[in-house]
Amino acid sequence: MSIPNVTINDEGFKIVSSTGALSLPEIPKKMVVIGGGYIGLEMGSVWRRFGSEVTVVEYMDSIVPQMDGDVKATFQKILKKQGFKFKLGTKVLGAEETAEGVVVTTEPKAGGATETITADVVLVSTGRKPNTSGLGLEALGVEMDRIGKIVIDPHTFQSSVPGIYAIGDVVDKGPMLAHKAEEDGIACVEHLAGLGGHVNYDTIPGVVYTHPEVATVGKTEEQVKESGIKYKVGKFSFMANSRARTVGDHDGFVKVISAADDDRILGLHILGPNAGEMIAEGVLAMEYGASSEDLARTCHAHPTLSEAVKEAAMATYDKPIHS
């Protein structure tokens, strides 16, 4: 999604979208990433590992604003250690292509003096919008929300017009993720076949494919606190995990949040190696309404990274074996 005074031209290789960032003909010496969300950090992480100097400009006061507070704070520290630079709480006023590269003009979002950053490549990663324009949906009377997502019945996936169904990134339910779209498609077809398909949007995992990875399912601690539910938290560092120590990849931790009354898992967050693979355990646990004690008393092979999930669950309902 573009922003005012910043024109994306993927063919020019100077101001690009995430698509253009995958096709750069050479490694940029300096890259500015506008937007500190999932895709911006993933693309920035790729080019940082190739040697680019990466500066992330984010309008909000933190990267990945919707992420659990503990996780994103540690995540940012790790990225800084890798060489990332961050300008948070910063508004981009414009980006101008020059013979040498791109000049990005910024100012604090609260107001103040403007600054410029010079880069070889600017990646615009300020979110996505549904690709619903030009399809004639308005003429058919299909209801859409303010950003162009199709309003659907979450159980049948039918739009406001009988016989027209929609799934995936163009609908107003669930995150814009490929695996969510797949679940939508299966459930929609099952409903059409009379089988009553259903998607639990509360257990759709999200993964940031940086290094280390970040994976999450369920509620953040901030969301649980805001809801008024009494809760417990357990954390376990990969620094104390034997497999992570052995392979020299031990940045990050696992965090489990459960309800104080019945110990039901409300959220599971992983910052660390192979987080995207390990989050499936948390998704399965939440689908079956498991407690942190259920997860803690489930035998995990040793030595594995997944033992950190067990230990975090143990820390939630009692205490971990290792620390």
C-alpha positions as CSV (number, residue, x, y, z in Angstrom):
1,M,0.0,0.0,0.0
2,S,1.5,3.3,-1.0
3,I,1.7,6.5,1.0
4,P,1.5,10.2,0.0
5,N,4.5,11.6,-1.8
6,V,6.1,8.2,-2.2
7,T,5.7,6.6,-5.6
8,I,6.4,2.9,-5.9
9,N,8.2,1.8,-9.1
10,D,9.3,-1.8,-8.8
11,E,10.9,-1.7,-12.3
12,G,13.1,1.2,-11.3
13,F,14.6,-0.6,-8.3
14,K,14.8,2.5,-6.1
15,I,11.4,2.9,-4.4
16,V,9.9,-0.6,-4.3
17,S,7.2,-2.8,-2.8
18,S,7.9,-6.2,-1.2
19,T,7.6,-7.6,-4.7
20,G,10.3,-5.4,-6.1
21,A,12.5,-6.0,-3.0
22,L,12.7,-9.7,-4.1
23,S,14.1,-8.7,-7.5
24,L,16.8,-6.2,-6.8
25,P,19.7,-6.6,-9.3
26,E,22.3,-5.9,-6.7
27,I,22.7,-5.7,-2.9
28,P,22.0,-2.1,-1.9
29,K,24.6,-0.5,0.4
30,K,21.8,1.4,2.2
31,M,18.1,0.5,2.5
32,V,15.3,2.4,4.2
33,V,12.2,0.3,5.1
34,I,9.1,2.4,5.6
35,G,7.0,0.4,8.0
36,G,8.1,-1.8,10.9
37,G,5.5,-4.6,10.4
38,Y,5.9,-8.3,9.5
39,I,6.8,-7.9,5.8
40,G,9.1,-4.8,6.2
41,L,11.1,-6.6,8.9
42,E,11.3,-9.8,6.9
43,M,12.6,-8.1,3.8
44,G,14.9,-5.9,5.8
45,S,16.3,-9.0,7.6
46,V,17.1,-10.6,4.3
47,W,19.0,-7.7,2.9
48,R,20.7,-7.0,6.3
49,R,22.1,-10.5,6.2
50,F,23.4,-9.8,2.7
51,G,25.2,-6.8,4.1
52,S,22.9,-3.8,3.5
53,E,22.7,-1.1,6.1
54,V,19.0,-1.1,7.0
55,T,17.0,1.7,8.6
56,V,13.4,1.1,9.6
57,V,11.1,4.1,9.8
58,E,7.9,3.4,11.7
59,Y,5.0,5.8,12.4
60,M,4.0,4.0,15.6
61,D,6.2,4.0,18.8
62,S,7.2,0.4,18.4
63,I,7.9,-2.2,15.7
64,V,5.1,-4.7,15.0
65,P,2.6,-2.7,17.1
66,Q,0.1,-5.6,17.4
67,M,2.7,-8.0,18.9
68,D,3.1,-8.8,22.6
69,G,5.0,-6.1,24.4
70,D,7.7,-8.4,25.9
71,V,8.3,-10.1,22.6
72,K,8.6,-7.0,20.4
73,A,10.9,-5.2,22.9
74,T,13.3,-8.1,22.9
75,F,12.9,-8.6,19.2
76,Q,13.9,-5.0,18.5
77,K,17.0,-5.4,20.8
78,I,18.1,-8.5,18.8
79,L,17.6,-6.7,15.5
80,K,19.6,-3.8,16.8
81,K,22.4,-6.2,17.7
82,Q,22.3,-7.4,14.1
83,G,22.8,-3.9,12.9
84,F,19.3,-2.6,12.2
85,K,18.6,1.1,12.8
86,F,15.2,2.3,13.9
87,K,13.4,5.6,13.7
88,L,10.1,5.1,15.6
89,G,7.3,7.5,16.1
90,T,8.4,9.0,12.8
91,K,6.3,10.2,9.8
92,V,7.5,9.9,6.3
93,L,6.8,13.2,4.4
94,G,8.1,12.0,1.0
95,A,10.7,10.2,-0.9
96,E,12.5,11.6,-4.0
97,E,14.5,9.6,-6.5
98,T,17.9,11.1,-7.4
99,A,20.8,10.0,-9.6
100,E,22.5,8.6,-6.6
101,G,19.5,6.9,-4.9
102,V,16.6,8.1,-2.9
103,V,16.2,10.9,-0.3
104,V,13.6,10.2,2.3
105,T,12.2,13.2,4.3
106,T,10.8,12.5,7.8
107,E,9.6,14.3,10.9
108,P,8.5,13.2,14.4
109,K,4.9,12.2,14.3
110,A,4.3,14.6,17.2
111,G,5.8,17.4,15.2
112,G,9.3,18.9,15.0
113,A,12.2,19.4,12.7
114,T,12.4,17.5,9.5
115,E,15.3,15.1,8.7
116,T,16.5,13.4,5.6
117,I,17.9,9.9,5.0
118,T,19.7,8.9,1.9
119,A,19.4,5.4,0.6
120,D,20.1,3.3,-2.5
121,V,16.7,1.6,-2.1
122,V,13.5,2.4,-0.2
123,L,11.1,-0.4,0.6
124,V,7.5,0.7,1.2
125,S,5.9,-1.8,3.5
126,T,3.0,0.1,5.1
127,G,0.4,-2.7,4.9
128,R,-1.7,-4.3,2.3
129,K,-5.2,-3.7,0.9
130,P,-7.6,-6.1,-0.7
131,N,-7.5,-6.4,-4.5
132,T,-11.3,-5.9,-5.0
133,S,-11.3,-2.7,-7.1
134,G,-12.5,-3.1,-10.7
135,L,-14.3,-6.3,-10.2
136,G,-17.8,-4.8,-10.5
137,L,-18.7,-5.7,-7.0
138,E,-20.4,-2.4,-6.2
139,A,-22.7,-2.8,-9.3
140,L,-23.8,-6.2,-7.9
141,G,-24.5,-4.7,-4.5
142,V,-21.8,-6.6,-2.6
143,E,-21.2,-4.9,0.7
144,M,-17.7,-3.9,1.4
145,D,-16.0,-2.1,4.4
146,R,-14.2,1.2,4.2
147,I,-10.9,-0.3,2.9
148,G,-12.6,-2.5,0.3
149,K,-12.8,-5.8,2.1
150,I,-15.9,-7.9,1.3
151,V,-18.3,-8.3,4.3
152,I,-19.2,-12.0,4.7
153,D,-21.1,-14.2,7.1
154,P,-18.2,-15.8,9.0
155,H,-19.9,-19.2,9.0
156,T,-21.0,-19.5,5.4
157,F,-18.6,-17.1,3.7
158,Q,-21.5,-15.7,1.7
159,S,-21.4,-12.0,0.9
160,S,-24.4,-9.7,1.1
161,V,-25.5,-11.0,-2.3
162,P,-26.8,-14.6,-2.3
163,G,-24.6,-17.0,-4.3
164,I,-21.5,-14.8,-4.1
165,Y,-18.9,-16.2,-1.7
166,A,-15.5,-14.8,-0.7
167,I,-12.4,-16.0,1.2
168,G,-8.9,-15.1,2.1
169,D,-7.3,-11.6,1.9
170,V,-10.4,-9.9,0.4
171,V,-12.8,-10.7,3.3
172,D,-13.3,-8.8,6.6
173,K,-12.6,-11.8,8.8
174,G,-9.2,-12.9,10.1
175,P,-5.7,-11.8,9.2
176,M,-4.4,-11.5,5.7
177,L,-2.3,-14.7,5.7
178,A,-2.0,-17.5,3.2
179,H,-2.7,-20.3,5.7
180,K,-5.8,-18.4,6.9
181,A,-7.0,-18.2,3.3
182,E,-6.5,-21.9,2.9
183,E,-8.7,-22.6,6.0
184,D,-11.3,-20.2,4.6
185,G,-11.4,-22.0,1.3
186,I,-11.8,-25.5,2.9
187,A,-14.5,-24.3,5.3
188,C,-16.4,-22.5,2.5
189,V,-16.5,-25.6,0.3
190,E,-17.4,-27.8,3.2
191,H,-20.3,-25.5,4.0
192,L,-21.4,-25.6,0.3
193,A,-21.3,-29.4,0.5
194,G,-23.5,-29.4,3.6
195,L,-20.7,-30.4,6.0
196,G,-20.7,-27.2,8.2
197,G,-17.1,-26.0,7.8
198,H,-15.7,-23.6,10.4
199,V,-12.6,-21.5,11.0
200,N,-11.5,-20.5,14.5
201,Y,-10.0,-17.1,13.9
202,D,-8.7,-17.0,17.5
203,T,-6.2,-19.7,16.8
204,I,-4.7,-18.5,13.5
205,P,-0.9,-18.4,14.0
206,G,1.2,-15.5,12.8
207,V,4.9,-15.8,12.0
208,V,7.6,-13.2,11.3
209,Y,10.2,-14.9,9.1
210,T,13.2,-13.1,10.3
211,H,16.2,-14.6,12.1
212,P,15.3,-15.3,14.8
213,E,11.7,-16.0,13.9
214,V,8.7,-14.7,15.9
215,A,5.6,-16.8,16.1
216,T,2.4,-16.1,18.0
217,V,-1.1,-17.5,18.5
218,G,-3.9,-16.2,20.7
219,K,-3.9,-13.0,22.8
220,T,-1.0,-10.8,23.8
221,E,-0.6,-9.9,27.5
222,E,-1.8,-6.4,26.7
223,Q,-5.0,-7.8,25.2
224,V,-5.7,-10.1,28.1
225,K,-5.0,-7.3,30.6
226,E,-7.4,-5.0,28.7
227,S,-10.1,-7.7,28.7
228,G,-10.1,-7.8,32.5
229,I,-9.4,-11.5,32.7
230,K,-7.1,-12.5,35.6
231,Y,-4.1,-14.3,34.1
232,K,-0.7,-16.0,34.7
233,V,2.4,-15.7,32.7
234,G,5.3,-18.2,32.3
235,K,8.5,-17.5,30.3
236,F,11.5,-19.6,29.4
237,S,14.7,-18.4,27.7
238,F,16.3,-20.3,24.9
239,M,19.6,-19.4,26.6
240,A,18.7,-22.3,29.0
241,N,17.7,-24.7,26.3
242,S,20.4,-27.3,25.6
243,R,19.6,-27.7,21.8
244,A,19.6,-23.9,21.3
245,R,22.9,-23.6,23.2
246,T,24.5,-26.5,21.2
247,V,23.7,-25.0,17.8
248,G,24.6,-21.5,18.9
249,D,21.2,-20.0,18.2
250,H,19.8,-19.1,21.6
251,D,18.4,-15.5,21.3
252,G,14.8,-15.2,22.5
253,F,12.2,-17.0,24.7
254,V,8.9,-18.7,24.9
255,K,6.0,-17.0,26.7
256,V,2.7,-18.7,27.8
257,I,-0.3,-16.8,29.0
258,S,-3.1,-18.7,30.8
259,A,-6.3,-17.8,32.6
260,A,-5.8,-17.7,36.4
261,D,-9.1,-19.5,37.2
262,D,-8.9,-22.6,35.0
263,D,-5.3,-22.4,33.6
264,R,-6.7,-22.4,30.0
265,I,-4.0,-21.2,27.5
266,L,-4.9,-17.7,26.2
267,G,-1.8,-17.0,24.2
268,L,1.6,-18.5,23.3
269,H,4.4,-16.4,21.9
270,I,7.8,-17.6,20.7
271,L,10.8,-15.5,19.8
272,G,13.6,-17.7,18.7
273,P,15.0,-20.4,16.3
274,N,12.3,-22.4,14.4
275,A,9.5,-20.5,16.1
276,G,7.3,-20.8,13.0
277,E,7.5,-24.6,13.3
278,M,7.0,-24.8,17.1
279,I,3.9,-22.5,17.2
280,A,1.8,-25.4,15.9
281,E,2.0,-27.0,19.3
282,G,0.4,-23.9,20.8
283,V,-2.3,-23.8,18.1
284,L,-3.2,-27.4,18.7
285,A,-3.3,-26.9,22.5
286,M,-5.6,-23.9,22.2
287,E,-7.9,-25.7,19.7
288,Y,-8.5,-28.4,22.3
289,G,-8.8,-25.9,25.2
290,A,-5.6,-27.2,26.9
291,S,-4.3,-25.7,30.1
292,S,-0.7,-24.7,30.7
293,E,-0.4,-27.8,33.0
294,D,-1.6,-30.0,30.1
295,L,1.2,-28.6,27.9
296,A,3.8,-28.9,30.7
297,R,3.0,-32.5,31.5
298,T,3.3,-33.5,27.8
299,C,6.6,-35.3,27.3
300,H,8.9,-33.5,24.9
301,A,12.0,-35.1,23.4
302,H,15.4,-34.1,24.6
303,P,17.4,-32.3,23.4
304,T,14.9,-30.3,21.3
305,L,14.0,-26.6,20.9
306,S,10.4,-27.5,21.8
307,E,11.4,-28.2,25.4
308,A,11.4,-24.5,25.8
309,V,7.6,-24.5,25.2
310,K,7.2,-27.2,27.9
311,E,9.4,-25.2,30.4
312,A,7.5,-22.0,29.7
313,A,4.2,-23.9,30.4
314,M,5.7,-25.3,33.6
315,A,6.6,-21.7,34.6
316,T,3.0,-20.7,34.0
317,Y,1.3,-23.1,36.3
318,D,4.2,-23.9,38.7
319,K,8.0,-23.6,38.0
320,P,10.4,-24.9,35.3
321,I,12.9,-27.6,35.8
322,H,15.7,-25.6,34.3
323,S,16.3,-21.8,34.3
